[in-house]
Amino acid sequence: MNIKRFFMLALVLCLFSWGSVPSAQADNCPPVQYKMQRLSEGITYPVIQSGIEDQQIADQINRVFRKHAEKVKKTDEEYKKQYEHDQLISAAGPYYAHTLPSVLFNKECLLSVSFVDESYTGGAHGMHHETVYNFDTRSGRRFLLKDVIRSTHEEKRVNRYLKQQMEKLKKEGRYDFFLDAFKGVDLKKSQFAFNDHGIEIIFQEYEVAPYSNGIIHLKVPYHVFVDHQQ
C-alpha cells in the first residue's frame, strides 16, 4: 500500500474511533474556499466560505482563526500604548504587532493554515513567530504533532532524520544550524504543517539557527516515520 495512503487511512480510522467523522463525509473533501478578512492594519485572517459541508464545523474553524487575529490586535494595542510612553525617552519605534496568514495545505480532507506573527518593541529588528493550525475538514478536529507522530519509535525516526537534514544543509552552506541545540521535536508544542508527501517541522527564530536564517521549515516524508506494516 502507498505509504501516504496508509497514513491518511490511519488518520481517518483514528477519527472514526473518536466518533467525530460521519462515514458519509469520508470521501467528500473538496478544498475549502476562503477569503482574507482585514481586522486592522497589518492584521488579517482567513474566513472559510465553502468546501465544508457542516456549517458548524466551518464556523468552529473560523472562530479559531479570528481568535488568533484578535489576540494579535490586542497585543498591537498594548504595544502602541507602551510606545506613547517609551518614545519620550527616544526609544526606536513605532512598536507594533502584526500577523500574516497563509494556507500551506488544502486537500485530502486536511487544512494547514499558518499565521506568522511579527512584532517590534525596539532594538535592532522585529521578531517573528509562526503558528500553524492543522484541521480535519470533516470533523473540525485540530491535529497536534502528537496525533501524527504517535509512538516513541516514530519520534526517534523523525528526530534522526531532522538531525541528518540539518547536518547536510549546514555542510552545503544553506543554513547555519546550531546542531547541538536540537534535542528533538516537542510533540505537544512543535509547529508543523501537512504537505503532499508528509509533514514540515517548523523551527522558530533562534530555535536551531541564528536570526538571519529566519523561520525554518524542514520536510519529513511519511516514509521516514510511518511503518505501513504496523
C-alpha positions as CSV (number, residue, x, y, z in Angstrom):
1,M,0.0,0.0,0.0
2,N,1.2,3.5,-0.8
3,I,2.7,4.9,2.4
4,K,0.8,8.3,2.0
5,R,-2.5,6.5,1.5
6,F,-1.7,4.3,4.5
7,F,-1.0,7.4,6.7
8,M,-4.2,9.1,5.6
9,L,-6.2,5.9,6.2
10,A,-4.7,5.7,9.7
11,L,-5.9,9.3,10.5
12,V,-9.4,8.5,9.2
13,L,-9.6,5.4,11.3
14,C,-8.5,7.4,14.4
15,L,-11.2,9.9,13.7
16,F,-13.8,7.2,13.3
17,S,-12.7,5.7,16.6
18,W,-13.3,9.1,18.3
19,G,-16.8,9.2,16.8
20,S,-16.1,12.5,15.1
21,V,-16.4,11.8,11.4
22,P,-19.7,10.7,9.8
23,S,-19.0,7.9,7.3
24,A,-20.9,9.8,4.5
25,Q,-18.3,12.5,4.6
26,A,-15.2,10.2,4.4
27,D,-14.7,10.5,0.7
28,N,-16.2,14.0,0.2
29,C,-13.4,16.5,0.8
30,P,-13.1,19.3,-1.7
31,P,-10.6,22.1,-1.0
32,V,-12.0,24.8,1.2
33,Q,-12.7,28.2,-0.4
34,Y,-11.8,31.2,1.7
35,K,-11.2,34.9,1.7
36,M,-8.8,37.0,3.7
37,Q,-10.5,39.4,6.2
38,R,-8.8,42.5,7.4
39,L,-9.2,43.1,11.2
40,S,-6.9,46.1,11.4
41,E,-3.8,47.5,9.9
42,G,-1.3,44.6,9.4
43,I,-3.7,42.0,10.8
44,T,-5.8,39.7,8.6
45,Y,-7.2,36.2,8.9
46,P,-8.8,33.7,6.6
47,V,-12.6,33.1,6.6
48,I,-13.8,29.8,5.1
49,Q,-16.7,30.4,2.8
50,S,-17.3,27.0,1.3
51,G,-15.9,23.5,0.9
52,I,-17.0,22.2,4.4
53,E,-20.5,20.7,4.3
54,D,-21.2,21.2,8.0
55,Q,-21.5,24.9,8.6
56,Q,-21.0,24.4,12.4
57,I,-17.6,22.9,11.7
58,A,-16.7,25.8,9.3
59,D,-17.8,28.3,11.9
60,Q,-15.7,26.5,14.6
61,I,-12.6,26.7,12.5
62,N,-13.3,30.3,11.5
63,R,-13.5,31.2,15.2
64,V,-10.0,29.8,15.8
65,F,-8.6,32.0,13.0
66,R,-10.4,35.1,14.2
67,K,-9.4,34.5,17.8
68,H,-5.7,34.4,16.7
69,A,-6.1,37.7,14.9
70,E,-7.9,39.3,17.8
71,K,-5.1,38.2,20.2
72,V,-2.6,39.9,17.9
73,K,-4.7,43.0,17.7
74,K,-4.9,43.2,21.5
75,T,-1.1,42.9,21.6
76,D,-0.7,45.6,19.0
77,E,-2.9,48.0,21.0
78,E,-0.8,47.3,24.1
79,Y,2.5,47.9,22.3
80,K,1.2,51.2,20.8
81,K,0.2,52.4,24.2
82,Q,3.6,51.4,25.6
83,Y,5.3,53.3,22.8
84,E,3.5,56.5,23.7
85,H,5.5,56.4,26.9
86,D,8.8,55.0,25.6
87,Q,9.1,57.5,22.7
88,L,9.5,60.2,25.4
89,I,12.9,58.6,26.2
90,S,13.9,58.3,22.5
91,A,13.0,54.7,22.0
92,A,13.2,53.4,18.4
93,G,9.7,52.8,17.1
94,P,6.9,52.7,16.5
95,Y,6.0,49.5,18.3
96,Y,3.6,47.1,16.7
97,A,2.2,43.5,16.4
98,H,1.1,42.2,13.0
99,T,0.2,38.8,11.6
100,L,0.3,37.4,8.1
101,P,-1.8,34.3,7.4
102,S,-1.3,31.8,4.6
103,V,-2.8,28.5,3.6
104,L,0.0,25.9,3.4
105,F,-2.1,22.8,2.6
106,N,-5.7,22.4,1.5
107,K,-6.6,19.0,0.1
108,E,-7.4,15.4,1.1
109,C,-9.6,16.5,4.0
110,L,-6.7,18.3,5.6
111,L,-6.2,22.1,6.1
112,S,-3.0,23.7,7.3
113,V,-3.2,27.4,7.9
114,S,-0.1,29.4,9.0
115,F,0.0,32.7,10.9
116,V,3.4,34.4,11.0
117,D,3.2,37.0,13.8
118,E,5.6,39.9,13.6
119,S,6.3,42.3,16.5
120,Y,8.6,45.2,17.2
121,T,9.3,46.7,20.6
122,G,12.6,48.4,20.0
123,G,16.0,47.1,19.3
124,A,17.8,46.2,16.0
125,H,14.9,44.2,14.5
126,G,11.5,42.8,14.9
127,M,10.6,39.2,16.0
128,H,8.6,36.6,14.2
129,H,6.8,33.5,15.4
130,E,4.8,31.0,13.2
131,T,1.7,29.2,14.4
132,V,0.1,26.6,12.2
133,Y,-3.5,25.3,12.7
134,N,-4.0,21.8,11.2
135,F,-7.6,20.6,10.8
136,D,-9.5,17.7,9.5
137,T,-12.2,19.5,7.4
138,R,-14.8,16.8,8.0
139,S,-14.7,16.8,11.8
140,G,-13.1,20.1,12.7
141,R,-10.6,18.3,14.8
142,R,-7.3,20.1,15.2
143,F,-4.2,18.0,14.9
144,L,-1.1,18.4,17.1
145,L,2.2,16.8,16.2
146,K,1.5,14.0,18.7
147,D,-1.5,13.0,16.6
148,V,0.7,12.4,13.6
149,I,3.9,11.1,15.3
150,R,2.2,8.6,17.5
151,S,5.0,6.4,19.1
152,T,8.4,6.8,20.6
153,H,9.7,4.7,17.7
154,E,8.3,7.2,15.1
155,E,9.6,10.1,17.1
156,K,13.1,8.8,17.1
157,R,13.0,8.3,13.4
158,V,11.8,11.8,12.8
159,N,14.5,13.3,15.1
160,R,17.2,11.3,13.5
161,Y,16.1,12.4,10.0
162,L,15.9,16.1,11.0
163,K,19.4,16.0,12.5
164,Q,20.7,14.4,9.3
165,Q,19.0,17.1,7.2
166,M,20.4,19.9,9.4
167,E,23.9,18.5,9.1
168,K,23.5,18.2,5.3
169,L,22.1,21.7,4.9
170,K,24.8,23.2,7.1
171,K,27.5,21.5,5.1
172,E,26.0,22.9,1.9
173,G,26.1,26.4,3.4
174,R,22.3,26.9,3.2
175,Y,21.7,27.3,6.9
176,D,24.0,27.9,9.9
177,F,22.3,25.4,12.3
178,F,23.2,25.2,15.9
179,L,23.5,21.4,15.8
180,D,23.9,20.9,19.5
181,A,20.8,23.0,20.2
182,F,18.4,20.5,18.5
183,K,17.3,18.0,21.2
184,G,14.2,16.7,19.3
185,V,10.7,17.7,18.4
186,D,8.2,18.6,21.1
187,L,5.1,16.5,20.2
188,K,2.8,18.9,22.2
189,K,4.3,22.2,21.2
190,S,6.3,22.0,18.0
191,Q,4.6,23.5,15.0
192,F,4.1,21.6,11.8
193,A,2.1,21.5,8.6
194,F,1.0,18.9,6.1
195,N,2.3,18.7,2.6
196,D,1.9,16.5,-0.4
197,H,4.5,13.9,0.7
198,G,4.5,14.2,4.5
199,I,4.8,17.0,7.1
200,E,7.0,20.0,7.6
201,I,8.5,20.7,11.0
202,I,8.8,24.4,11.8
203,F,11.6,25.9,13.8
204,Q,11.2,29.4,15.2
205,E,13.8,32.2,15.0
206,Y,16.8,31.4,17.2
207,E,15.5,27.9,18.0
208,V,18.1,26.0,16.0
209,A,19.8,28.7,13.9
210,P,20.6,32.4,14.0
211,Y,18.1,35.2,13.4
212,S,19.4,35.7,9.9
213,N,18.2,32.2,8.9
214,G,14.6,33.1,9.8
215,I,11.9,30.6,10.5
216,I,12.9,27.3,9.0
217,H,10.7,24.6,7.6
218,L,12.2,21.1,7.2
219,K,10.2,18.5,5.3
220,V,9.8,14.9,6.7
221,P,8.3,12.4,4.2
222,Y,5.8,9.9,5.5
223,H,8.1,7.0,4.7
224,V,10.6,8.3,7.2
225,F,8.4,7.5,10.2
226,V,5.3,5.6,9.1
227,D,5.7,1.8,9.1
228,H,2.9,0.5,6.8
229,Q,3.4,-3.0,8.2
230,Q,2.4,-1.9,11.7
